[in-house]
Amino acid sequence: MKQSFLRKNYRLDVAKLRRAQKCLRTKTETETIHRALDLAADEAELAKALKELLDKGRGHIADASASQS
């Protein structure tokens, strides 16, 4: 994927930024924002995949690891 960078100015909640930085273990604010955006996009893709799985199973998903007698 080709990366393109654009300089932007935003007003950010510093407490949220610091909290994200601590959770993501990032060193810079820019790295924190990049990782947080990646995480949000990945989470959206995961939610979509899970919804598709549930739709295919029509909501009937059984625990395959449950012991059968």
KENU-56929 format. One record per residue: residue number from 0; residue in three letters; chain; x, y, z of N, C-alpha, C in turn. Coordinates in steps of 0.02 Angstrom, whole numbers, plus 50000, padded with zeros to 5 digits. Example, Ala and Ser with C-alpha at 12.3 -4.5 7.8 and 13.67 -1.06 7.14 Angstrom:
<rs>
0	ALA	A	50660	49716	50390	50615	49775	50390	50660	49835	50390;
1	SER	A	50642	49888	50354	50684	49947	50357	50645	50002	50394;
</rs>
This chain:
<rs>
0	MET	A	50042	49941	50000	50000	50000	50000	50044	50062	50000;
1	LYS	A	50032	50106	49954	50071	50167	49949	50051	50214	50006;
2	GLN	A	50101	50239	50040	50088	50285	50095	50097	50356	50071;
3	SER	A	50049	50397	50089	50056	50468	50074	50045	50506	50140;
4	PHE	A	50085	50555	50151	50081	50593	50212	50062	50665	50196;
5	LEU	A	50021	50692	50240	49998	50760	50233	50002	50793	50301;
6	ARG	A	50028	50852	50303	50032	50888	50366	49964	50916	50384;
7	LYS	A	49940	50900	50444	49874	50922	50467	49881	50952	50537;
8	ASN	A	49835	50995	50553	49832	51025	50620	49765	51007	50651;
9	TYR	A	49767	50979	50712	49706	50960	50746	49709	50983	50818;
10	ARG	A	49651	50993	50846	49646	51007	50918	49630	50940	50951;
11	LEU	A	49675	50915	50992	49668	50850	51023	49664	50856	51099;
12	ASP	A	49627	50811	51129	49625	50806	51201	49691	50775	51224;
13	VAL	A	49732	50813	51259	49798	50791	51278	49794	50730	51324;
14	ALA	A	49745	50728	51369	49739	50671	51414	49725	50607	51375;
15	LYS	A	49682	50611	51324	49668	50552	51283	49730	50531	51244;
16	LEU	A	49766	50579	51218	49827	50565	51181	49878	50530	51226;
17	ARG	A	49888	50555	51286	49936	50525	51333	49914	50455	51353;
18	ARG	A	49848	50447	51364	49821	50381	51382	49833	50331	51326;
19	ALA	A	49820	50351	51264	49831	50308	51206	49906	50293	51199;
20	GLN	A	49947	50342	51211	50019	50334	51205	50043	50281	51256;
21	LYS	A	50016	50284	51315	50035	50235	51367	50010	50165	51348;
22	CYS	A	49949	50160	51326	49920	50095	51307	49956	50064	51248;
23	LEU	A	49972	50105	51199	50004	50081	51137	50080	50076	51143;
24	ARG	A	50106	50102	51198	50179	50102	51211	50217	50134	51153;
25	THR	A	50193	50191	51133	50226	50229	51079	50267	50286	51109;
26	LYS	A	50315	50309	51070	50359	50361	51095	50338	50431	51074;
27	THR	A	50311	50437	51014	50293	50503	50990	50217	50510	50981;
28	GLU	A	50194	50571	50979	50123	50583	50968	50102	50560	50899;
29	THR	A	50144	50572	50850	50128	50551	50781	50121	50476	50777;
30	GLU	A	50168	50440	50807	50165	50367	50807	50101	50344	50843;
31	THR	A	50083	50377	50896	50022	50360	50933	49961	50367	50889;
32	ILE	A	49956	50422	50854	49899	50434	50811	49896	50383	50754;
33	HIS	A	49953	50369	50724	49955	50319	50670	49933	50250	50695;
34	ARG	A	49959	50230	50753	49941	50164	50780	49868	50162	50800;
35	ALA	A	49842	50216	50828	49771	50218	50848	49726	50214	50786;
36	LEU	A	49744	50248	50733	49705	50244	50671	49707	50174	50641;
37	ASP	A	49765	50142	50642	49771	50073	50618	49728	50027	50660;
38	LEU	A	49730	50036	50725	49691	49995	50771	49616	50003	50758;
39	ALA	A	49594	50064	50748	49523	50077	50734	49501	50044	50668;
40	ALA	A	49543	50049	50617	49527	50019	50552	49526	49942	50558;
41	ASP	A	49574	49914	50593	49577	49841	50603	49516	49816	50642;
42	GLU	A	49496	49854	50692	49438	49835	50732	49374	49836	50690;
43	ALA	A	49368	49885	50647	49309	49889	50603	49307	49829	50555;
44	GLU	A	49365	49810	50528	49369	49752	50483	49351	49688	50520;
45	LEU	A	49375	49682	50582	49359	49623	50623	49284	49619	50638;
46	ALA	A	49255	49676	50655	49183	49677	50669	49143	49657	50607;
47	LYS	A	49165	49679	50549	49131	49661	50487	49137	49586	50474;
48	ALA	A	49197	49558	50484	49208	49486	50473	49166	49445	50522;
49	LEU	A	49162	49466	50585	49122	49431	50634	49048	49433	50616;
50	LYS	A	49025	49490	50592	48954	49496	50572	48940	49449	50514;
51	GLU	A	48986	49446	50465	48976	49401	50408	48975	49328	50432;
52	LEU	A	49017	49311	50480	49018	49243	50507	48952	49227	50541;
53	LEU	A	48928	49273	50580	48864	49262	50614	48806	49257	50565;
54	ASP	A	48808	49298	50513	48756	49296	50462	48757	49229	50425;
55	LYS	A	48816	49203	50410	48821	49138	50376	48796	49082	50421;
56	GLY	A	48809	49088	50486	48788	49036	50533	48717	49048	50558;
57	ARG	A	48685	49101	50533	48618	49120	50553	48611	49123	50630;
58	GLY	A	48665	49144	50662	48663	49152	50735	48671	49088	50773;
59	HIS	A	48681	49031	50738	48688	48966	50772	48761	48945	50772;
60	ILE	A	48797	48970	50819	48868	48952	50825	48876	48912	50889;
61	ALA	A	48902	48851	50882	48910	48807	50938	48983	48806	50961;
62	ASP	A	48994	48792	51023	49061	48788	51050	49091	48721	51029;
63	ALA	A	49137	48722	50982	49168	48661	50955	49213	48627	51007;
64	SER	A	49236	48664	51056	49281	48635	51105	49244	48605	51165;
65	ALA	A	49177	48613	51167	49138	48586	51222	49141	48509	51220;
66	SER	A	49149	48479	51278	49153	48406	51280	49085	48376	51264;
67	GLN	A	49087	48325	51223	49024	48292	51203	49021	48225	51238;
68	SER	A	48964	48210	51266	48955	48146	51302	48924	48094	51259;
</rs>
